Amino acid sequence: MATPADITRIEVEDFLFLEAEMLDEWRLKEWLALFTLDASYYVPATDLTPEASPATSLFYIADDRSRLESRVERLLKRTAHSEYPRSKTRHLVTNVRIRERGADSIFVSAAFAVYRTKDAVTDLYVGSNRYRMVFEDGALKIREKRCILDLDGLKPQGRISILL
Amino acid sequence: MAGQSLQDTIRVDTARNLYKVARRNFVAQEILEAERERIFDRCWLYLGHASEIPQPGDFLTRVVAGRPIVFSRDKDGALHALLNTCPHRGAQVVRERQGNAKSFQCFYHGWTFAQDGKLRGQPGKESYDADFNRDGDADMLPVPRFEIYRDFAFVSFDRGASSLPEYLAGAAEYLDILADQSEVGMVIVGGTQEYAIRANWKLLTENSIDGYHAATTHATYLDYLKGAAGNLAKVPFSGVGRDLGNGHAVVEYRAPWGRPVAQWIPLWGEDGKREIEGIHARLCERFGKERGDRIALNSRNLLIFPNLIINDVMAVTVRTFYPSAPDMMQVSAWAIAPSEESDWARKYRLFSFLEFLGPGGFATPDDVEALEQCQRGFQNLREAPWNDISKGMGREQPSFDDEIQMRAFWSSWHARINTPADTSGEG
């Protein structure tokens, strides 16, 4: 069983590729199960530093576990108009690096490119995902996912109605 | 300019209480050109908030009506709005988004300017006449008009524009209501939400002050509020829409969501209750019960014509937007808060903001979708040429979910768009 000390980059990549597959197939409840019960999901505004705090700065998204659950619930409704009919997405994950190994967690960075297509318009979201991951009952789980966009605002994407 | 095309832009039938807006107004290139000349080049436009550049030497750069502007504070603390172009050969002098500097240097040939735009020096000075800058024409130019109301800084590119308070008309009172929420000054919280919407800019003006669309467009947000325990006060939606003059308008209403200034919801707990009630009580002490209640308990969606929105709802957002094409707008939005509020209140304010507002919230993405769907629907305009904004037109006091706000905007828009530049009295 893997531990923070000996987990390999390939094992982490497999986990991130599975996460991407779940998102692209809209298996959102399964995706939610990849997160710990105290997890956070953050997308800072693009004029903030990557380490900014959502308690003192305006983000695009700053979900605790409860809001993240509500976000998933919302996205599965027909009344989530921005994503009904659903868009097509493709999450590409690359440049995966284990940056730190702690006693009970690892810190991982991965470059991402997410394509979203709806009504014949394709938008690209590009940036770096920073994960704090822990081991729960031998399984890797996400405690924090922070998406740092390499963009100047959401121009022309206009929204982050999908999960990055 | 085809004069004919600017005339049949709205149709008002007061006998039947009908108000129609031509969909062409959202689509036609010549309408956008008329708006640039007769609205954006003449009205007072929001530049920024004094709290964004608090220290001497602070500056930020921003685009207002297509012009790159430097908003700066000089060594004596005075605020300036400069055209961000070198008087020498045109390059943008300041290229950072924001910062603090003793002077600005154009990197092209090295001309240097003070924070108020005055030329400090240029390499090879001996090659110029001694009185080279006698008339100040080698200084960075200020915007033609620059005024501040309660820390909200506005510019106008029309030298002959009326004063800012005169322009603000009935909207000034609503800036007071916001500014009075702090005893030491409101502050823009760090972080800008910037996004583009593939829709005409006027659709966002309408949408931002529309009390009618929430039940269907924001069904999932309302589900969320109802679903989470303690997220709602026992307050039904009720209120009014008002025409504030000069195209400005507001909806002012009670709503069940929590307000950091100052309507408590059970989710915030007993400690939160003490804090929120303290804020409310202090407002009543400062302004009397009636006005104190109004500031604390009412929500307000305010439009300052043509494109400044200040929505004082479950948090406060300041939002402005410009067309880059008839079917594309560029939006910037900020959060504003009393600078003295507690860490707890600031955190809940920002979380409440994000639950509803902004391109990653539970509501704004559906507004973006609605606006883009309108723009697509307008492709039918030859056969289906008119929008309807008649709701509540026959009422003496229109409700918050009527459409008087849109009519106030469009009537002013129509008057301005039909006022050519040469009759504006500009010197």
HADDOCK unambig.tbl for C-alpha pairs under 7 A between the chains (distance, minus, plus):
assign (segid A and resid 45 and name CA) (segid B and resid 191 and name CA) 5.59 0.50 0.50
assign (segid A and resid 45 and name CA) (segid B and resid 192 and name CA) 6.03 0.50 0.50
assign (segid A and resid 45 and name CA) (segid B and resid 193 and name CA) 5.95 0.50 0.50
assign (segid A and resid 47 and name CA) (segid B and resid 191 and name CA) 6.04 0.50 0.50
assign (segid A and resid 47 and name CA) (segid B and resid 192 and name CA) 6.51 0.50 0.50
assign (segid A and resid 48 and name CA) (segid B and resid 191 and name CA) 5.80 0.50 0.50
assign (segid A and resid 55 and name CA) (segid B and resid 346 and name CA) 6.85 0.50 0.50
assign (segid A and resid 55 and name CA) (segid B and resid 347 and name CA) 4.44 0.50 0.50
assign (segid A and resid 55 and name CA) (segid B and resid 350 and name CA) 6.86 0.50 0.50
assign (segid A and resid 56 and name CA) (segid B and resid 346 and name CA) 6.87 0.50 0.50
assign (segid A and resid 56 and name CA) (segid B and resid 347 and name CA) 6.53 0.50 0.50
assign (segid A and resid 57 and name CA) (segid B and resid 189 and name CA) 5.95 0.50 0.50
assign (segid A and resid 57 and name CA) (segid B and resid 190 and name CA) 4.87 0.50 0.50
assign (segid A and resid 57 and name CA) (segid B and resid 191 and name CA) 5.56 0.50 0.50
assign (segid A and resid 58 and name CA) (segid B and resid 189 and name CA) 6.62 0.50 0.50
assign (segid A and resid 58 and name CA) (segid B and resid 190 and name CA) 6.03 0.50 0.50
assign (segid A and resid 58 and name CA) (segid B and resid 191 and name CA) 4.62 0.50 0.50
assign (segid A and resid 58 and name CA) (segid B and resid 192 and name CA) 6.77 0.50 0.50
assign (segid A and resid 58 and name CA) (segid B and resid 335 and name CA) 6.84 0.50 0.50
assign (segid A and resid 58 and name CA) (segid B and resid 350 and name CA) 6.53 0.50 0.50
assign (segid A and resid 59 and name CA) (segid B and resid 191 and name CA) 6.47 0.50 0.50
assign (segid A and resid 60 and name CA) (segid B and resid 193 and name CA) 6.71 0.50 0.50
assign (segid A and resid 60 and name CA) (segid B and resid 354 and name CA) 6.89 0.50 0.50
assign (segid A and resid 60 and name CA) (segid B and resid 358 and name CA) 6.51 0.50 0.50
assign (segid A and resid 60 and name CA) (segid B and resid 359 and name CA) 6.53 0.50 0.50
assign (segid A and resid 60 and name CA) (segid B and resid 360 and name CA) 5.10 0.50 0.50
assign (segid A and resid 61 and name CA) (segid B and resid 354 and name CA) 6.41 0.50 0.50
assign (segid A and resid 61 and name CA) (segid B and resid 360 and name CA) 5.42 0.50 0.50
assign (segid A and resid 61 and name CA) (segid B and resid 361 and name CA) 6.86 0.50 0.50
assign (segid A and resid 70 and name CA) (segid B and resid 224 and name CA) 6.92 0.50 0.50
assign (segid A and resid 74 and name CA) (segid B and resid 220 and name CA) 6.12 0.50 0.50
assign (segid A and resid 79 and name CA) (segid B and resid 219 and name CA) 6.44 0.50 0.50
assign (segid A and resid 79 and name CA) (segid B and resid 220 and name CA) 6.22 0.50 0.50
assign (segid A and resid 80 and name CA) (segid B and resid 220 and name CA) 6.27 0.50 0.50
assign (segid A and resid 80 and name CA) (segid B and resid 366 and name CA) 6.95 0.50 0.50
assign (segid A and resid 81 and name CA) (segid B and resid 366 and name CA) 5.46 0.50 0.50
assign (segid A and resid 81 and name CA) (segid B and resid 369 and name CA) 6.82 0.50 0.50
assign (segid A and resid 82 and name CA) (segid B and resid 365 and name CA) 5.89 0.50 0.50
assign (segid A and resid 82 and name CA) (segid B and resid 366 and name CA) 4.93 0.50 0.50
assign (segid A and resid 82 and name CA) (segid B and resid 369 and name CA) 5.22 0.50 0.50
assign (segid A and resid 153 and name CA) (segid B and resid 193 and name CA) 6.72 0.50 0.50
assign (segid A and resid 153 and name CA) (segid B and resid 194 and name CA) 4.53 0.50 0.50
assign (segid A and resid 153 and name CA) (segid B and resid 195 and name CA) 5.46 0.50 0.50
assign (segid A and resid 154 and name CA) (segid B and resid 194 and name CA) 5.99 0.50 0.50
assign (segid A and resid 154 and name CA) (segid B and resid 195 and name CA) 4.27 0.50 0.50
assign (segid A and resid 154 and name CA) (segid B and resid 196 and name CA) 6.33 0.50 0.50
assign (segid A and resid 155 and name CA) (segid B and resid 195 and name CA) 5.11 0.50 0.50
assign (segid A and resid 155 and name CA) (segid B and resid 196 and name CA) 4.86 0.50 0.50
assign (segid A and resid 156 and name CA) (segid B and resid 195 and name CA) 6.56 0.50 0.50
assign (segid A and resid 156 and name CA) (segid B and resid 196 and name CA) 4.80 0.50 0.50
assign (segid A and resid 156 and name CA) (segid B and resid 197 and name CA) 6.75 0.50 0.50
assign (segid A and resid 157 and name CA) (segid B and resid 196 and name CA) 6.61 0.50 0.50
assign (segid A and resid 158 and name CA) (segid B and resid 195 and name CA) 4.84 0.50 0.50
assign (segid A and resid 158 and name CA) (segid B and resid 196 and name CA) 4.75 0.50 0.50
assign (segid A and resid 158 and name CA) (segid B and resid 197 and name CA) 5.26 0.50 0.50
assign (segid A and resid 158 and name CA) (segid B and resid 359 and name CA) 6.46 0.50 0.50
assign (segid A and resid 159 and name CA) (segid B and resid 359 and name CA) 4.16 0.50 0.50
assign (segid A and resid 159 and name CA) (segid B and resid 360 and name CA) 6.00 0.50 0.50
assign (segid A and resid 159 and name CA) (segid B and resid 365 and name CA) 5.66 0.50 0.50
assign (segid A and resid 160 and name CA) (segid B and resid 359 and name CA) 5.71 0.50 0.50
assign (segid A and resid 160 and name CA) (segid B and resid 360 and name CA) 4.84 0.50 0.50
assign (segid A and resid 161 and name CA) (segid B and resid 360 and name CA) 6.15 0.50 0.50
assign (segid A and resid 161 and name CA) (segid B and resid 365 and name CA) 6.13 0.50 0.50
